[in-house]
Amino acid sequence: MTENSELKRFTTLNFLNLALGFLGLQFAWQMRIALSEPVTSSLGASPLLYSLIWLAGPFSGMVVQPIIGVLSDNTKSRFGRRRPYLLGGAIITALALWAFPHSAGISDIIGNIFHCNMPAWGGLLIAALLIWVIDACINIAQGPYRSLIPDVVPREQHAQANSYISLAIGLGSVVAMIVAPALKYFFNYQMSIPAQFVMAGIAFALAMLWTCMTIREKSTKEVQENIQLQLIETGEKTSFWQSLKEFFLLSPEVKKICTMQFFTWIGMMCLLIYITPFVMHTVYNIPDVAANPIAQSLKDTAQNYALICLAVFNLVCFLVAIPIGNLANKFGNKKVHIISMISMIVAYLGLAIFKSSPVAVLCLMGLSGIGWASVCALPFAMLSKYIKPGTEGSVMGIFNIFIAGPQVFVCTLVGWLINASVISINGNINHHYEYTFYIGAACLLAAVLVTKSIKE
C-alpha cells in the first residue's frame, strides 16, 4: 500500500471544503493586484517604479515558497505540517493589508516618534515595504496550501482538486472585486480603498482559520511510515535531495512543464500587473496621476470599472473551472490546456486592438478567464504525477520559481518599455499600457508550443 492508495476519495463536499481557504486567499491577492497601483501612484510612483515594486512578488515566490516548502515538509508540531504556515501567513497578511493604504500616515507617525521630517517619498517607501510583506506572507500560506492536495487527495483526483482550487480562485476574486462597484451601483456608496483592504484581510484570515480547523493532515509519523513503505515496495533508497535531483534532471517532461510555466506566467503577469493602469490610463484616458491632479470621481469610476473587468475575468474562471477539470479527465490535461491558452491569446490581441472600447475590454477579459481557469489547475495536475511522497511542499515550492521568475522580466523590461512609451493626452503625460498585451500574447504562444511537446 502506498500513501495515495490509502487516501479516501473526495466527495464534492470535501472538494468544496478544501477549496474554501483559497477563496479567502484570493481576497488578499485581488486587492493587492487591483488596488496597489492607485495607492502607489497617489504617493508619486511612476509606471517603472510601480513595476519595480511588483518585484516583491517574484522574490517571495522564488525565495519564500521553496524555503517554506522544505520547512513544511519537515515540520513536526501538534498542529500538523502545513497548518502553522497557513494560519501564520494569513494573520500577518491581514495586518499588512490594513496598514498598506495608510502608508503616508504611518510615515508621518514615524517622523513624529523620532522628531524628524520624513522625506516626501517616505510614504511610498512604507508602501513598498508593506507590499513585500503582503506578498511574502501570502506565499507563506499559498505554498503549503497547494501541498495539501497531494497530502490529502488521492492521486487520480488531483486534476479535480486543482479544478476546485480554480473554482475558489474565480469565486473569491469575483466577490472581492464586485463588492465596491455593487455598493456604488445599488446604494450610491463608494467603498474606500482602505475599507476594501480591511475586507480582504478579514476574509483571508477567517477562511484560512476554517481550513486549519476542518482539514485533517496526515501526521509526520504517518507520512514517514508511508514513505518507508513505498521504498520497501519499490526497492528505492533515495534521499530527499536525491529525489529532488531526479525530479528535475532525469524527467524531460517535468522540464517541459517548467518551461511552459515560465512563458505562461510572463503572459499572465502582463495582465495581472497592468490591467488596472490599462483600464484607468488607456481605456479611460486618465493621465499620469503622479504628475497631474485628477478629479476623484473620475478616478473612482475608472477604478470601479477595472474591478468589474477583473470580476468578469474571474467569474468566467469560476464558471469553467469544474468543466475544465472534467474535460481534462476525459481528453487529457494537455489538449484542454492548449485550447484554453489559445483563447487567452485571442483575448490579449483583442485587448490591445480594441483598447478604446470599455465594452470590448470587458468581454475580452471574460474570454481571458477561460485560460486563467486552466492555468490555475492543469499545470499543477500535470506536475503532481511526478511528485514522490514526502517531497510535496519542496517540489511545489521549487515549481513556483517558474511562476515567480517570469515576473522579474515583466517588472523590469516590460515596466521600462511602458515607462519609455510616453504619449500626450490633452497636454498631459500618459503611457502605452496596451503594449503589455502584445508581449503577453507572444509569450503565451510560446507556452502553447512547449505544451504541444509534452507527453502525457
Buried (B, 14 or more C-beta within 10 A) or exposed (E): EBBBEEBEEBEEEBBBBBBBBBBBBBBBBBBBBBBBBBBBBBBBBBBBBBBBBBBBBBBBBBBBBBBBBBBBBEBEEEEBBBBBBBBBBBBBBBBBBBBBBBBBEBBBEEBEEEEEEBEEBBBBBBBBBBBBBBBBBBBBBBBBBBBBBBBBBBBEBBBBBBBBBBBBBBBBBBBBBBBBBBBBEEEEEBBEBBBBBBBBBBBBBBBBBBBBEEBEBBEBEEBBEBBEBBBEEEEEEEEBEEBBEBBBEEEEBBBBBBBBBBBBBBBBBBBBBBBBBBBBBBBBBBBBBBEBEBEEEBBBBBBBBBBBBBBBBBBBBBBBBBEBBBBBBEEBBBBBBBBBBBBBBBBBBBBBBBBEEBEBBBBBBBBBBBBBBBBBBBBBBBBBBBBBBBBBBBBBBBBBBBBBBBBBBBBBEBBBBBBEBEEEEEEBBBBBBBBBBBBBBBBBBBBBEBBEEBEE
